[in-house]
Amino acid sequence: MEVYGDKPKDKFNENDISIAQTLALMRTMRLTTKNGDIVVPVAHATKPHFRVIFSGYQEKDSASPGNKENHDGCVDYLKKYLEKAKDTFRLQTFLLDNKTYIDRATNRVRLSVGEKRNLVEQIIFRPDLGSQYAWFNGASARARFSDGCFVESDLVGRPSLSFHPTGRNPGIIIEVIQTHPPEKLTFQRLYEMSLAAHFVIFYIIPDQHFESQYNRIWPMGNVCCLRFTFYMFGGKLFENGVHIPWKNKEITAKHQELLIALGDAMKTVKALK
């Protein structure tokens, strides 16, 4: 078995345990296998070996690929605004101040017959002052699960003064969607996290642009406003503040319902002028 120490050049095997100087060096390091298991050297008289004292994770990425240049540019764009805002950002959506129904062919919110569209902006969330939200992307934005899979969301925020998110100061997950909605395994993880005080935002953008009629971010005085259309919280899907009930309980069916709703929106997405 080959194990690794603190530096790339620190590589050891069972034969090294019998060398007193090398064994003493290994005692000063954290030793891991290629699978991430933490091990310690056992200097047995006839059979020196490494003992696993902590099982690591064989990570399997459940995130989806995308159009990297515009997609990643949008993530950086959002992160810049949100980090600058500190605790003065707010999440908001347009509310339909009308009678509505759910069009089950598209899983979208529609106006009832005879209604004229009346959109009003409504704040959904703003953090408590002093909660100190921190924002992460890339490998720092990974959430790991017990089966070894992880979701690497595009951008995540969490209050840095508490160990866990709460309903009052939830975790915030932003999934930038340009070429396709989340795949099934990614959606399953996002759904689970939404049940555990995480706000999941589906931020739909067109090619070559960072904002659309569905969402945008902008400064307003000392406040940073992030407006969006589709989001999930507590395992429930919403469009413009209207709950779109799941027709089925099974996760695969829920994923298909999300694909239909977001797919319909993506057909009409356009850049803000």
FIMARPA-342766 format. One record per residue: residue in one letter; x, y, z of N, C-alpha, C, O in turn. Coordinates in pm, whole numbers, padded with zeros to 5 digits, always signed. Layout:
BEGIN
aXYZXYZXYZXYZ
...
***
This chain:
BEGIN
m+00085-00120+00000+00000+00000+00000+00089+00125+00000+00184+00134+00077
e+00056+00219-00087+00128+00345-00089+00045+00451-00016-00075+00463-00040
v+00110+00526+00072+00040+00631+00145+00116+00762+00124+00232+00763+00082
y+00046+00872+00155+00100+01004+00124+00103+01092+00248+00013+01088+00332
g+00210+01172+00259+00225+01261+00372+00181+01402+00341+00090+01422+00260
d+00244+01500+00405+00201+01639+00394+00238+01704+00262+00171+01797+00217
k+00345+01655+00198+00394+01716+00074+00389+01612-00038+00391+01492-00011
p+00383+01658-00165+00376+01564-00277+00489+01462-00279+00471+01349-00325
k+00608+01502-00229+00722+01410-00232+00717+01307-00119+00795+01212-00120
d+00627+01325-00023+00618+01235+00092+00533+01113+00056+00411+01115+00072
k+00598+01008+00008+00529+00884-00027+00597+00769+00047+00720+00759+00053
f+00513+00681+00103+00567+00573+00184+00493+00442+00152+00383+00443+00099
n+00557+00330+00187+00491+00200+00180+00527+00119+00304+00596+00170+00393
e+00482-00006+00311+00502-00087+00431+00650-00108+00464+00687-00116+00581
n+00735-00116+00363+00878-00139+00387+00942-00023+00463+01039-00043+00536
d+00888+00098+00446+00945+00215+00513+00922+00210+00664+00995+00276+00739
i+00823+00135+00708+00793+00129+00851+00907+00067+00930+00926+00097+01048
s+00984-00019+00865+01095-00087+00933+01219+00000+00945+01316-00039+01012
i+01219+00116+00883+01332+00209+00890+01302+00309+01001+01210+00390+00988
a+01379+00304+01108+01348+00383+01228+01334+00532+01199+01241+00596+01248
q+01425+00588+01119+01421+00731+01091+01296+00769+01011+01233+00871+01036
t+01262+00685+00913+01143+00710+00831+01016+00693+00913+00921+00769+00897
l+01013+00592+01000+00898+00571+01088+00877+00692+01178+00764+00736+01198
a+00986+00746+01232+00974+00865+01318+00918+00982+01240+00839+01060+01294
l+00958+00995+01113+00906+01102+01029+00756+01084+01003+00680+01180+01010
m+00715+00961+00975+00573+00934+00949+00488+00965+01071+00372+01004+01058
r+00545+00947+01191+00470+00973+01313+00433+01122+01326+00342+01157+01401
t+00504+01208+01254+00479+01353+01263+00384+01403+01155+00357+01522+01148
m+00332+01313+01070+00250+01353+00955+00111+01293+00962+00086+01194+01031
r+00023+01356+00890-00106+01293+00861-00088+01212+00734-00053+01267+00630
l-00111+01082+00742-00092+00992+00629-00226+00952+00571-00319+00916+00644
t-00237+00959+00437-00363+00925+00371-00337+00833+00253-00228+00832+00196
t-00438+00754+00217-00433+00672+00096-00489+00751-00021-00536+00864-00002
k-00486+00695-00140-00539+00764-00258-00691+00780-00249-00748+00864-00318
n-00756+00700-00165-00901+00711-00146-00938+00808-00035-01056+00829-00007
g-00836+00868+00029-00864+00965+00134-00872+00906+00273-00901+00978+00368
d-00847+00773+00287-00845+00713+00420-00725+00766+00499-00616+00780+00444
i-00745+00795+00627-00635+00835+00714-00581+00709+00780-00657+00630+00837
v-00449+00690+00774-00387+00568+00826-00273+00602+00922-00221+00714+00922
v-00235+00505+01002-00118+00518+01090-00029+00396+01067-00080+00288+01038
p+00104+00411+01080+00195+00297+01062+00196+00209+01187+00199+00258+01300
v+00193+00081+01165+00201-00016+01274+00331-00095+01257+00347-00171+01161
a+00423-00075+01352+00557-00136+01340+00556-00278+01397+00624-00306+01496
h+00481-00367+01334+00475-00507+01378+00608-00575+01348+00670-00547+01245
a+00651-00663+01436+00784-00724+01423+00799-00802+01293+00905-00797+01231
t+00695-00875+01252+00706-00960+01132+00622-00911+01015+00645-00949+00900
k+00521-00825+01045+00433-00779+00937+00397-00631+00956+00285-00599+00997
p+00490-00541+00927+00457-00399+00937+00347-00362+00838+00345-00412+00725
h+00256-00275+00880+00143-00240+00793+00084-00106+00834+00124-00047+00935
f-00010-00058+00755-00081+00065+00786-00223+00031+00830-00290-00051+00767
r-00267+00094+00938-00401+00071+00991-00489+00192+00959-00451+00307+00983
v-00606+00165+00904-00701+00273+00873-00770+00316+01001-00832+00235+01070
i-00760+00444+01033-00828+00495+01153-00943+00589+01119-01023+00625+01205
f-00952+00628+00991-01064+00712+00948-01086+00687+00800-00996+00705+00719
s-01207+00647+00765-01238+00618+00624-01272+00747+00551-01356+00825+00595
g-01204+00768+00440-01229+00888+00360-01343+00867+00264-01417+00769+00272
y-01357+00962+00172-01465+00958+00074-01406+00943-00066-01310+01012-00101
q-01462+00853-00143-01430+00847-00285-01531+00938-00354-01645+00898-00381
e-01488+01059-00383-01583+01160-00427-01630+01135-00570-01552+01101-00659
k-01760+01153-00590-01820+01141-00722-01901+01268-00746-01996+01298-00674
d-01861+01341-00848-01923+01469-00875-02059+01449-00939-02070+01380-01041
s-02164+01507-00881-02298+01498-00941-02339+01628-01005-02457+01647-01036
a-02243+01720-01024-02275+01848-01087-02282+01831-01239-02233+01733-01294
s-02343+01929-01305-02361+01924-01450-02262+02014-01521-02230+02122-01470
p-02212+01972-01638-02125+02060-01716-02207+02169-01782-02330+02160-01785
g-02142+02272-01834-02217+02379-01899-02127+02459-01991-02011+02424-02011
n-02182+02565-02046-02106+02659-02128-02015+02737-02034-02060+02828-01964
k-01887+02700-02031-01801+02745-01923-01776+02895-01922-01782+02958-01817
e-01749+02954-02038-01706+03094-02040-01814+03188-01987-01789+03263-01893
n-01933+03184-02046-02040+03274-02003-02094+03232-01866-02124+03317-01782
h-02105+03101-01845-02155+03048-01718-02066+03092-01603-02115+03146-01504
d-01934+03070-01615-01842+03105-01507-01831+03256-01490-01812+03306-01379
g-01843+03328-01601-01842+03474-01592-01960+03525-01512-01947+03622-01437
c-02076+03461-01528-02195+03500-01454-02177+03471-01305-02216+03551-01221
v-02116+03356-01273-02091+03322-01133-02002+03427-01069-02031+03474-00958
d-01895+03465-01136-01804+03568-01084-01875+03702-01068-01851+03776-00972
y-01962+03733-01162-02039+03858-01161-02129+03864-01037-02134+03966-00968
l-02200+03755-01010-02289+03750-00894-02209+03754-00764-02246+03825-00670
k-02100+03679-00759-02020+03674-00638-01961+03810-00603-01956+03848-00486
k-01916+03884-00704-01859+04016-00682-01960+04108-00614-01926+04177-00517
y-02082+04109-00664-02186+04194-00606-02221+04151-00463-02231+04234-00373
l-02238+04021-00444-02282+03971-00313-02174+03986-00207-02205+04017-00092
e-02049+03965-00242-01942+03984-00145-01928+04131-00106-01904+04163+00010
k-01943+04218-00201-01933+04361-00172-02047+04406-00082-02030+04496+00000
a-02165+04344-00098-02283+04385-00022-02276+04344+00124-02342+04404+00209
k-02196+04240+00155-02188+04185+00290-02328+04147+00339-02391+04060+00278
d-02379+04207+00446-02511+04170+00498-02622+04262+00451-02731+04263+00508
t-02595+04340+00346-02699+04432+00297-02763+04382+00168-02835+04457+00102
f-02739+04255+00130-02807+04203+00012-02949+04161+00048-02981+04138+00165
r-03032+04151-00051-03167+04100-00029-03211+04018-00150-03177+04049-00264
l-03285+03913-00123-03341+03828-00228-03485+03868-00250-03562+03882-00155
q-03521+03885-00374-03659+03926-00402-03708+03865-00532-03630+03816-00614
t-03838+03869-00550-03900+03814-00669-04016+03903-00710-04065+03983-00630
f-04058+03890-00835-04183+03952-00877-04299+03865-00830-04297+03743-00849
l-04398+03925-00770-04520+03854-00735-04629+03890-00835-04644+04005-00874
l-04703+03791-00874-04820+03815-00959-04936+03852-00869-04991+03767-00798
d-04974+03978-00872-05085+04025-00789-05216+03998-00862-05296+04088-00887
n-05236+03870-00895-05349+03828-00977-05397+03690-00933-05331+03622-00855
k-05513+03651-00985-05555+03513-00972-05478+03430-01074-05467+03468-01190
t-05424+03318-01028-05339+03235-01115-05380+03089-01108-05459+03048-01023
y-05323+03011-01199-05339+02866-01196-05210+02804-01250-05127+02873-01309
i-05193+02675-01229-05075+02604-01277-05110+02532-01407-05197+02446-01410
d-05040+02569-01514-05056+02503-01643-04976+02373-01637-04853+02376-01640
r-05043+02260-01628-04974+02134-01608-04903+02085-01734-04823+01991-01726
a-04928+02144-01849-04854+02107-01969-04711+02160-01962-04619+02098-02016
t-04694+02274-01895-04562+02337-01885-04512+02349-01742-04397+02386-01719
n-04599+02317-01644-04568+02336-01501-04532+02481-01469-04448+02508-01383
r-04596+02574-01540-04573+02716-01520-04697+02783-01461-04809+02735-01476
v-04673+02896-01393-04782+02974-01337-04843+03060-01448-04770+03129-01520
r-04975+03056-01463-05045+03132-01566-05153+03219-01502-05202+03190-01393
l-05189+03325-01572-05297+03411-01525-05432+03347-01554-05452+03283-01657
s-05524+03366-01461-05660+03318-01484-05725+03402-01593-05681+03513-01622
v-05828+03348-01653-05898+03417-01764-05948+03554-01718-06009+03565-01611
g-05923+03655-01798-05972+03790-01768-05878+03873-01682-05904+03991-01658
e-05769+03813-01634-05675+03886-01548-05572+03961-01633-05525+03911-01734
k-05538+04084-01589-05430+04160-01650-05307+04151-01561-05315+04172-01440
r-05194+04120-01622-05072+04096-01546-05033+04218-01462-05020+04329-01514
n-05015+04195-01333-04972+04301-01243-04860+04247-01154-04884+04171-01061
l-04737+04287-01186-04620+04238-01114-04577+04339-01008-04565+04458-01036
v-04553+04290-00888-04501+04375-00781-04378+04307-00722-04375+04184-00708
e-04278+04385-00687-04158+04328-00629-04178+04301-00480-04233+04383-00407
q-04132+04184-00437-04148+04143-00298-04017+04086-00246-03958+03998-00309
i-03970+04136-00132-03851+04081-00069-03885+03944-00009-03983+03929+00064
i-03804+03846-00042-03821+03710+00010-03731+03687+00132-03770+03620+00228
f-03611+03745+00127-03517+03724+00237-03414+03836+00240-03370+03885+00136
r-03378+03877+00362-03259+03958+00382-03198+03916+00515-03270+03888+00611
p-03065+03910+00521-03000+03855+00640-03004+03950+00758-03016+04072+00741
d-02995+03894+00876-02980+03976+00996-02844+04045+00991-02745+03984+00950
l-02839+04170+01031-02712+04239+01038-02620+04166+01136-02661+04129+01246
g-02497+04146+01094-02402+04074+01178-02393+03927+01149-02311+03857+01209
s-02476+03877+01057-02470+03734+01025-02348+03700+00939-02307+03584+00932
q-02291+03800+00874-02166+03785+00799-02171+03670+00698-02101+03570+00713
y-02254+03685+00598-02261+03584+00493-02129+03579+00416-02075+03682+00377
a-02080+03457+00395-01962+03434+00313-02005+03357+00189-02097+03276+00194
w-01936+03382+00075-01975+03324-00053-01863+03237-00109-01745+03271-00100
f-01903+03123-00167-01807+03024-00214-01847+02974-00352-01966+02963-00384
n-01747+02943-00433-01772+02876-00561-01657+02779-00587-01561+02772-00510
g-01668+02704-00696-01566+02603-00723-01566+02493-00618-01671+02460-00561
a-01449+02437-00592-01438+02326-00496-01481+02366-00356-01523+02281-00277
s-01472+02495-00323-01513+02542-00190-01664+02539-00171-01713+02552-00059
a-01738+02521-00281-01884+02522-00274-01943+02381-00271-02063+02364-00295
r-01861+02282-00242-01909+02144-00245-01985+02107-00117-01947+02145-00007
a-02092+02033-00137-02165+01971-00025-02155+01821-00044-02192+01769-00149
r-02104+01752+00055-02079+01609+00044-02188+01530+00115-02242+01573+00216
f-02218+01413+00059-02324+01328+00114-02268+01192+00154-02155+01158+00119
s-02348+01116+00227-02299+00993+00290-02260+00886+00190-02184+00796+00225
d-02310+00892+00066-02274+00790-00033-02147+00825-00108-02110+00755-00203
g-02081+00933-00068-01957+00973-00133-01975+01072-00245-01877+01128-00294
c-02100+01097-00286-02126+01196-00390-02119+01337-00331-02140+01358-00211
f-02089+01432-00416-02097+01571-00373-02161+01655-00484-02153+01621-00602
v-02223+01763-00444-02273+01862-00538-02183+01984-00528-02162+02038-00419
e-02131+02027-00641-02052+02149-00646-02139+02256-00711-02140+02271-00833
s-02212+02329-00628-02304+02431-00680-02224+02548-00735-02107+02566-00703
d-02289+02627-00819-02220+02738-00883-02178+02844-00783-02066+02896-00789
l-02268+02878-00691-02237+02979-00591-02320+02951-00467-02440+02929-00477
v-02256+02951-00351-02328+02926-00227-02290+03030-00123-02177+03078-00119
g-02386+03064-00039-02362+03158+00068-02411+03101+00199-02511+03028+00202
r-02342+03133+00308-02385+03086+00439-02342+03186+00544-02241+03254+00528
p-02421+03197+00653-02381+03286+00762-02259+03229+00832-02263+03117+00883
s-02152+03306+00836-02026+03252+00888-02018+03250+01039-01924+03194+01095
l-02115+03310+01107-02110+03314+01254-02185+03198+01319-02192+03189+01441
s-02242+03109+01237-02311+02994+01294-02266+02868+01222-02225+02872+01106
f-02274+02756+01292-02229+02629+01235-02326+02576+01131-02285+02508+01037
h-02453+02607+01145-02554+02551+01056-02651+02660+01011-02671+02758+01082
p-02710+02643+00892-02812+02738+00846-02942+02720+00923-02970+02612+00976
t-03021+02825+00929-03151+02821+00995-03255+02881+00903-03222+02937+00799
g-03381+02870+00942-03485+02933+00863-03470+03083+00859-03508+03146+00760
r-03415+03141+00963-03397+03285+00968-03275+03329+00887-03277+03435+00824
n-03170+03250+00890-03049+03276+00812-03011+03149+00737-02921+03076+00780
p-03079+03121+00627-03058+02995+00556-02929+02995+00473-02870+03100+00448
g-02889+02875+00432-02787+02865+00329-02850+02906+00197-02970+02884+00176
i-02772+02964+00108-02822+03010-00022-02742+02942-00132-02620+02952-00136
i-02811+02873-00220-02749+02801-00331-02800+02864-00461-02921+02871-00484
i-02708+02908-00546-02745+02966-00674-02694+02874-00784-02573+02854-00798
e-02786+02820-00862-02752+02738-00977-02774+02820-01103-02888+02852-01139
v-02664+02856-01171-02674+02933-01296-02709+02837-01408-02636+02740-01432
i-02819+02863-01477-02870+02771-01579-02869+02841-01714-02939+02940-01735
q-02787+02788-01804-02777+02846-01938-02813+02746-02047-02896+02774-02133
t-02750+02629-02043-02772+02532-02150-02871+02422-02113-02936+02364-02201
h-02884+02392-01983-02976+02285-01942-03000+02293-01792-02914+02341-01718
p-03115+02246-01745-03144+02240-01601-03058+02135-01533-02988+02059-01600
p-03061+02129-01399-02981+02029-01326-03019+01887-01365-03136+01857-01392
e-02918+01800-01367-02944+01659-01393-03008+01596-01270-03015+01657-01163
k-03055+01472-01286-03135+01409-01181-03063+01400-01047-03120+01439-00944
l-02939+01350-01046-02868+01333-00919-02841+01468-00853-02853+01481-00731
t-02806+01568-00934-02786+01702-00878-02915+01754-00817-02916+01807-00706
f-03025+01739-00890-03155+01785-00838-03189+01715-00708-03238+01778-00615
q-03165+01586-00701-03196+01510-00579-03123+01570-00459-03181+01585-00352
r-02994+01604-00477-02916+01662-00367-02966+01802-00333-02975+01838-00216
l-02997+01880-00435-03049+02015-00410-03183+02009-00336-03210+02090-00248
y-03264+01913-00374-03394+01894-00308-03373+01861-00160-03441+01917-00074
e-03280+01771-00131-03250+01734+00008-03201+01855+00086-03240+01875+00201
m-03116+01935+00025-03063+02052+00094-03170+02157+00117-03167+02229+00217
s-03266+02167+00024-03375+02264+00043-03462+02226+00163-03528+02312+00223
l-03463+02098+00197-03537+02052+00315-03463+02084+00445-03519+02074+00554
a-03336+02121+00431-03252+02147+00548-03207+02293+00550-03088+02322+00563
a-03302+02384+00538-03279+02528+00552-03181+02583+00449-03095+02665+00481
h-03193+02537+00323-03116+02595+00213-03213+02649+00107-03308+02582+00068
f-03185+02769+00063-03263+02837-00039-03196+02809-00173-03082+02849-00194
v-03264+02740-00264-03207+02703-00393-03266+02791-00502-03387+02789-00526
i-03181+02870-00567-03224+02963-00671-03180+02911-00807-03063+02877-00825
f-03272+02904-00902-03241+02867-01039-03231+02995-01121-03332+03057-01155
y-03108+03034-01152-03078+03163-01214-03058+03141-01364-02951+03098-01407
i-03160+03170-01443-03160+03140-01586-03102+03256-01665-03144+03371-01649
i-03005+03226-01752-02943+03330-01834-02939+03288-01981-02936+03169-02011
p-02938+03386-02073-02918+03356-02215-02770+03351-02248-02686+03385-02164
d-02738+03311-02368-02599+03306-02411-02542+03448-02419-02607+03540-02468
q-02420+03464-02370-02345+03590-02377-02398+03700-02285-02358+03815-02299
h-02486+03667-02192-02538+03767-02099-02550+03708-01959-02563+03587-01943
f-02546+03796-01858-02551+03754-01718-02688+03779-01654-02710+03738-01540
e-02778+03845-01725-02910+03876-01670-03016+03851-01776-02987+03852-01896
s-03139+03830-01731-03250+03805-01823-03378+03860-01762-03377+03917-01653
q-03489+03841-01834-03617+03885-01778-03654+03806-01654-03742+03847-01578
y-03589+03693-01632-03621+03609-01517-03542+03646-01391-03587+03621-01280
n-03426+03706-01409-03345+03739-01293-03238+03841-01327-03192+03851-01441
r-03200+03918-01225-03091+04015-01240-03040+04052-01101-03104+04021-01000
i-02925+04118-01098-02868+04167-00973-02823+04310-00996-02767+04343-01101
w-02848+04397-00896-02812+04537-00913-02800+04605-00777-02865+04563-00681
p-02717+04711-00769-02706+04786-00644-02816+04891-00636-02855+04949-00737
m-02865+04914-00515-02964+05018-00491-02919+05091-00364-02954+05052-00253
g-02842+05198-00383-02784+05266-00269-02682+05173-00203-02590+05125-00268
n-02699+05149-00075-02609+05059-00003-02657+04914-00004-02597+04828+00061
v-02764+04887-00077-02825+04754-00079-02800+04687-00213-02802+04753-00317
c-02778+04556-00211-02764+04478-00334-02889+04392-00349-02923+04314-00260
c-02957+04406-00461-03082+04333-00486-03057+04219-00585-03001+04241-00693
l-03099+04101-00550-03094+03985-00639-03237+03939-00663-03302+03886-00573
r-03284+03960-00785-03422+03922-00818-03420+03796-00905-03336+03783-00995
f-03511+03704-00878-03516+03578-00952-03661+03534-00965-03750+03592-00903
t-03683+03432-01045-03819+03383-01073-03844+03246-01014-03947+03223-00951
f-03751+03153-01034-03769+03014-00990-03679+02986-00870-03561+03019-00870
y-03737+02924-00769-03658+02886-00652-03724+02769-00580-03841+02737-00605
m-03648+02707-00490-03698+02592-00414-03657+02611-00268-03542+02644-00238
f-03751+02589-00180-03724+02598-00036-03819+02504+00036-03937+02497+00003
g-03767+02432+00135-03850+02337+00207-03904+02226+00120-04009+02169+00149
g-03830+02193+00011-03875+02089-00081-03985+02132-00175-04040+02049-00247
k-04019+02261-00176-04126+02312-00261-04070+02401-00371-03975+02477-00349
l-04128+02391-00490-04088+02470-00605-04181+02591-00619-04302+02580-00604
f-04120+02706-00649-04197+02830-00664-04160+02900-00795-04046+02893-00842
e-04258+02968-00852-04235+03062-00962-04303+03193-00925-04424+03199-00905
n-04222+03299-00916-04275+03430-00878-04362+03423-00753-04470+03482-00748
g-04315+03351-00653-04384+03345-00526-04505+03254-00522-04571+03244-00419
v-04535+03189-00634-04649+03098-00639-04598+02954-00630-04513+02913-00709
h-04651+02879-00535-04609+02740-00516-04660+02654-00631-04779+02656-00663
i-04570+02578-00692-04608+02481-00795-04603+02342-00731-04495+02284-00720
p-04717+02288-00689-04716+02160-00618-04661+02047-00705-04689+02040-00825
w-04583+01959-00644-04539+01840-00715-04658+01749-00739-04741+01730-00650
k-04666+01693-00857-04774+01600-00887-04744+01460-00833-04835+01381-00809
n-04614+01431-00815-04573+01298-00771-04475+01310-00654-04407+01411-00639
k-04469+01206-00573-04379+01205-00457-04240+01152-00492-04143+01185-00424
e-04229+01070-00597-04103+01007-00632-04007+01110-00690-04048+01195-00769
i-03879+01103-00652-03782+01207-00687-03759+01217-00837-03739+01327-00889
t-03763+01104-00909-03744+01108-01054-03856+01186-01120-03833+01264-01213
a-03979+01166-01073-04093+01238-01128-04084+01387-01097-04117+01471-01181
k-04039+01421-00976-04022+01562-00940-03917+01627-01030-03933+01742-01071
h-03811+01554-01058-03707+01607-01146-03764+01636-01285-03733+01739-01344
q-03845+01547-01336-03907+01569-01467-03997+01691-01466-04003+01765-01564
e-04068+01711-01356-04155+01829-01345-04073+01958-01346-04112+02057-01407
l-03958+01955-01278-03869+02071-01280-03815+02095-01420-03809+02209-01466
l-03774+01988-01489-03722+02001-01625-03825+02065-01717-03789+02147-01802
i-03950+02029-01701-04055+02085-01786-04069+02235-01761-04077+02314-01855
a-04073+02274-01633-04091+02416-01599-03973+02500-01644-03991+02602-01711
l-03851+02459-01609-03733+02537-01646-03708+02531-01796-03666+02629-01856
g-03735+02415-01855-03718+02403-02000-03810+02497-02076-03768+02556-02176
d-03933+02513-02030-04026+02606-02094-03976+02750-02080-03984+02828-02175
a-03924+02785-01962-03872+02920-01941-03750+02946-02028-03734+03056-02080
m-03664+02847-02044-03543+02864-02122-03572+02889-02271-03489+02948-02341
k-03687+02846-02317-03724+02869-02457-03743+03017-02487-03725+03062-02600
t-03780+03094-02384-03812+03236-02405-03715+03329-02337-03737+03450-02336
v-03606+03276-02280-03513+03361-02207-03447+03461-02303-03409+03425-02414
k-03433+03584-02258-03370+03688-02338-03297+03786-02248-03332+03803-02131
a-03197+03849-02304-03115+03942-02226-03192+04069-02195-03276+04112-02274
l-03163+04127-02080-03220+04257-02046-03152+04365-02130-03030+04361-02151
k-03229+04460-02177-03172+04570-02256-03128+04681-02164-03077+04783-02211
***
